[in-house]
């Protein structure tokens, strides 16, 4: 897929302190790309994957899917198959307020994936939930159209797209 967009959240905080919100450090990196950024698209679903699969089948170039799974650690809403769909559709990354599974496979997929944790039980295929709603997680509100930046240090969001000075990264 083209060049992977690397971002440096520390540098972005230094450059844009008044323009960013820092997400509380509740997420861990599980994907093959530890650094990703893009425009926010949201899905809210609880222990079901139907809406996630539908969203990820759309072109994800320049986008990050923020998934509100209600913080559930009982059933994983992202697995290897879903991560492959995200990769195939060009998504930059996934932020999951919930669980993922099949960690070894996720690490081999060139998609950024941040989640609360992992659990082996998969979610059902149902279509319950909503799309393009505000998602509150990690002390911030992810709104569709905002911009999110993630790396190994953390996650920041902004209401506008941020330019990072190349000499800082």
Protein Blocks (a to p, Z undefined) as FASTA:
>chain_A
ZZdddddfklmmmmmmmmpccddffbccfbfblbdcddddddddehiaklmmmmmmpcce
hiacdddehhpakbccbdfklmmmmmmnopabdcdebddehkllmmmpccdcddfbdcfb
dcdfbfgdcehiacdeehiacdehiacdddfkbccddfbdcdddfklZZ
